[in-house]
Amino acid sequence: MRVLFVSTQGAGHYSPLVPFIAAARRSGHDVLVVVPPALAATVEEAGFPLRVGADPPEEELSALWSSVPHASPDEANEIVIGEIFARLDTEAMLPTLREACREWRPDLVLRDPSEFASAVAAEEAGVAHARAACGLADTEVLSLGIAEAALERLRAGVVSRIRESSFLTFLPETMDESPFGRTLRFSDPSTSSSPRPLPDWWSGDERPLVYVTFGSVTGALPLAPGAYSAALEAVAELPVRVLLTIGRRTDPELVSRRPANVHVEAWVPQADVLGHARVVVGHGGSGTMTGTLAAGVPSVVVPLFADQPYNARRVEEVGAGVVAAVEPTAIRDALETVLGDPSYGQAAEAIAAAMRSLPPVDAAFDALAG
């Protein structure tokens, strides 16, 4: 089988595809990965066969992102999903994906649900397609509703076909009920991997480790300074050591003034950090949420935009964390609550155990072919 894997540029969108890419190669399938330029180096480092698509016009894209902090949650979703993902990103990536479908002739497209050009190209070429979830199923329902108008202008009926396609997820039903008729659940290999030791960035400090991350995209957005400032002020006086990762596209000057208990890195493998963290303070991005739950670590979720408020609410509903506003006192209070109450860790570990019990990703392609 030839399997074409496609993602948007966010690490949290690409990461859920990686276990399936590796599983396809182990099973002897031919694979090709198509991503925007920002992800090309990451795919190349992994040794996966690669084609690079195109970015939208920078001026138009920047103008849209800069409007997100001033928008209501509903307006922000219309901008991010309807304008950026469904229109600009799709138009930019569509020529490369049409060419890949025409020349490479895949039997299956497995896509990041926020990457819509691959679904349009697959439908045009008569190729089966499926989704590797990077968040909650209910969020996918919302996303498709917002994206529908832009996508239907490109290919009539494509959204209905996406809704009918297989929905692959690493989340168990206890965390994420799905309305999609063909929902396939698998165990993320990171749930059984052993984390590597972290460098001793805190010179023998044995206090609880708090991991702070706002993902790979936030650092390049206008809202980044406020988010980082609030988090740093919140942890400054707490009896914890803190690792803050800011992403490779973030200007380190945003966090140049930081408390003594905080160490900053551009990027550290998430699974390694989570293996040592007591609590995660994050934005509720899908990749962070899923990885944190897989590690059985509780969260303080500080949602900023897109699907993050929905993810945050669900984490709080299952008892695996607390939602906080982007404000130092709110983050500090929530962090003290989670650190002081073991029930949050117990709830997170229950979700992690359910995730470990799911079938391995190596079963995915037999299931998709069936």
SVG drawing of the C-alpha trace seen along z (x, -y; Angstrom):
<svg xmlns="http://www.w3.org/2000/svg" viewBox="-22 -43 46 49">
<polyline fill="none" stroke="black" stroke-width="0.4" points="0.0,0.0 1.1,-3.6 0.2,-6.0 0.4,-9.7 0.7,-11.6 -0.1,-15.3 0.1,-17.9 -0.1,-21.6 3.0,-23.2 2.1,-22.9 4.1,-20.3 1.0,-19.3 -0.7,-18.5 2.2,-16.6 3.1,-14.6 0.0,-12.4 0.9,-11.3 4.4,-10.1 3.5,-6.8 1.4,-5.9 4.2,-6.8 6.5,-4.6 4.0,-1.8 3.3,-1.9 7.1,-1.6 7.4,1.3 4.5,3.0 6.3,2.6 4.1,-0.1 5.5,-2.9 5.1,-6.3 5.4,-9.9 5.0,-12.9 3.9,-16.3 4.2,-19.3 4.6,-23.1 8.2,-24.5 8.3,-25.1 8.1,-21.3 10.5,-20.2 13.6,-20.0 11.7,-18.0 10.5,-15.4 14.0,-15.2 15.6,-14.6 13.3,-11.6 14.3,-10.2 10.8,-10.1 10.4,-10.6 9.3,-14.2 7.7,-16.7 7.4,-20.3 4.3,-22.4 3.9,-26.2 3.1,-28.8 0.3,-31.4 1.2,-35.0 3.0,-36.2 1.4,-39.6 -2.2,-38.2 -1.4,-35.4 0.3,-37.8 -2.7,-40.2 -5.1,-37.4 -3.0,-36.0 -2.6,-39.5 -6.4,-39.9 -6.8,-36.7 -6.0,-38.3 -8.6,-41.0 -11.4,-38.6 -14.0,-36.8 -13.6,-33.0 -16.1,-32.4 -14.5,-35.1 -11.1,-33.6 -12.3,-30.2 -13.7,-31.7 -10.3,-33.3 -8.0,-30.4 -10.2,-27.6 -12.2,-29.3 -9.7,-31.8 -6.3,-30.4 -6.7,-26.6 -9.5,-26.2 -8.8,-29.0 -5.2,-30.3 -3.4,-27.1 -5.5,-25.0 -5.0,-27.2 -1.2,-27.2 -0.8,-23.4 -3.3,-22.3 -1.0,-22.4 1.6,-20.2 -1.0,-17.7 -2.7,-17.5 0.7,-16.7 1.5,-14.1 -1.8,-12.3 -1.4,-12.4 2.3,-11.4 2.8,-9.2 -0.7,-7.6 -1.3,-6.9 -3.8,-4.2 -4.6,-6.1 -4.2,-9.7 -3.8,-10.0 -4.2,-13.6 -4.0,-16.0 -7.7,-17.1 -6.7,-20.8 -5.0,-20.2 -7.8,-20.3 -6.0,-20.5 -5.2,-16.8 -8.9,-15.8 -9.7,-18.0 -6.9,-16.5 -7.8,-12.9 -11.4,-13.4 -10.5,-14.8 -8.2,-11.8 -10.6,-9.2 -8.3,-8.2 -9.5,-7.1 -8.6,-9.4 -8.7,-9.2 -8.0,-11.5 -5.4,-11.1 -7.0,-13.2 -5.0,-15.9 -7.7,-16.8 -11.3,-16.0 -13.9,-14.6 -16.3,-17.3 -13.8,-19.9 -13.5,-18.2 -17.3,-18.5 -17.0,-22.3 -14.0,-22.7 -15.7,-21.1 -18.8,-23.3 -16.6,-26.4 -14.4,-25.2 -17.4,-24.0 -18.0,-27.2 -14.4,-27.6 -13.9,-23.9 -17.2,-23.5 -16.1,-26.3 -13.1,-24.1 -14.9,-20.7 -18.6,-20.2 -19.4,-17.4 -15.9,-17.2 -17.0,-18.0 -19.5,-15.2 -16.8,-12.8 -14.5,-14.0 -17.3,-13.4 -17.7,-9.8 -13.9,-9.1 -12.2,-7.1 -11.3,-9.0 -8.1,-7.7 -7.4,-8.8 -5.2,-8.0 -7.8,-9.2 -10.0,-6.6 -13.8,-6.8 -13.7,-7.9 -11.9,-11.1 -13.4,-11.6 -16.7,-10.2 -16.9,-10.4 -19.9,-11.0 -18.1,-9.6 -19.3,-6.2 -15.9,-4.9 -13.8,-5.9 -10.6,-3.8 -8.7,-4.0 -5.0,-3.1 -2.4,-3.3 0.2,-6.0 3.7,-4.3 4.8,-7.2 2.6,-5.7 5.0,-2.8 8.3,-4.5 10.9,-5.3 11.8,-9.0 15.4,-9.9 17.0,-11.8 16.9,-15.6 20.1,-17.7 20.6,-19.1 19.6,-22.6 18.8,-23.4 22.0,-22.4 20.8,-19.6 17.4,-21.2 15.0,-18.4 11.8,-20.4 8.8,-19.4 9.3,-20.0 6.7,-22.2 6.7,-22.1 5.4,-25.3 4.7,-25.3 2.4,-27.2 3.2,-25.1 5.1,-25.6 3.0,-28.3 2.1,-30.7 5.6,-32.2 5.4,-33.8 2.0,-35.4 1.2,-38.9 -0.3,-37.3 2.9,-35.5 4.5,-38.2 1.4,-38.4 1.2,-34.6 4.9,-34.1 4.9,-37.1 1.9,-35.8 3.3,-32.3 6.7,-33.5 5.3,-35.7 3.0,-32.9 5.8,-30.5 8.4,-33.0 7.8,-32.6 6.6,-28.9 8.8,-26.2 9.2,-24.4 11.7,-24.2 10.4,-25.1 11.3,-24.2 9.8,-26.6 10.0,-25.6 9.2,-28.4 9.6,-26.8 12.3,-27.4 10.5,-30.3 10.2,-32.4 12.5,-35.3 14.4,-34.4 14.2,-38.1 10.5,-37.5 11.7,-35.5 15.1,-37.1 13.9,-38.3 13.0,-35.2 13.0,-34.0 15.9,-32.0 13.9,-28.8 13.1,-28.9 15.2,-27.3 14.3,-28.0 14.9,-25.9 13.6,-26.3 12.6,-22.6 12.9,-19.4 11.3,-16.1 7.9,-16.3 7.9,-12.7 11.2,-13.2 10.0,-16.2 6.6,-14.6 8.3,-11.6 9.7,-13.9 7.1,-16.6 4.7,-16.9 2.4,-19.4 2.1,-20.9 1.1,-24.5 0.1,-24.8 -2.3,-26.3 -4.4,-23.2 -3.2,-22.6 -4.1,-19.1 -0.5,-17.8 0.2,-19.0 -3.1,-17.8 -2.8,-14.3 0.9,-13.9 0.3,-15.1 -2.6,-12.7 -0.6,-9.8 2.0,-10.5 -0.5,-10.6 0.5,-14.1 -2.1,-16.7 -2.5,-20.1 -3.1,-23.8 -4.6,-24.7 -4.4,-28.4 -6.4,-28.4 -5.5,-31.0 -7.4,-30.3 -8.7,-27.7 -9.6,-24.3 -7.8,-25.1 -10.9,-26.3 -12.7,-23.1 -9.7,-20.9 -9.3,-22.8 -12.9,-22.3 -12.7,-18.6 -9.5,-18.1 -11.2,-19.9 -14.4,-17.8 -12.5,-14.5 -10.6,-15.8 -7.2,-15.8 -6.5,-19.5 -7.7,-23.1 -8.5,-25.8 -6.9,-29.2 -7.1,-32.7 -4.0,-34.3 -3.2,-36.1 -0.5,-35.5 -2.6,-35.1 -5.1,-32.8 -2.2,-30.6 -0.5,-30.5 -3.7,-29.6 -4.5,-26.8 -0.9,-25.5 -1.0,-25.4 -4.4,-23.6 -3.1,-20.9 0.2,-20.5 -1.6,-20.1 -4.4,-17.7 -3.4,-14.2 -6.8,-13.5 -5.7,-15.4 -2.8,-13.1 -4.9,-10.1 -7.5,-11.2 -4.7,-11.8 -3.2,-8.4 -6.6,-6.7 -6.8,-8.2 -3.2,-7.2 -4.0,-3.6 -7.0,-3.6 -4.7,-4.9 -2.2,-2.1 -4.9,0.5 -5.9,-0.4 -4.7,1.6 -1.2,0.8 -0.8,-1.6 0.5,1.4 -3.1,2.6 -4.2,-0.6 -3.6,0.2 -5.3,3.6 -8.2,1.8 -8.3,-0.9 -8.1,1.7 -10.9,3.7"/>
</svg>
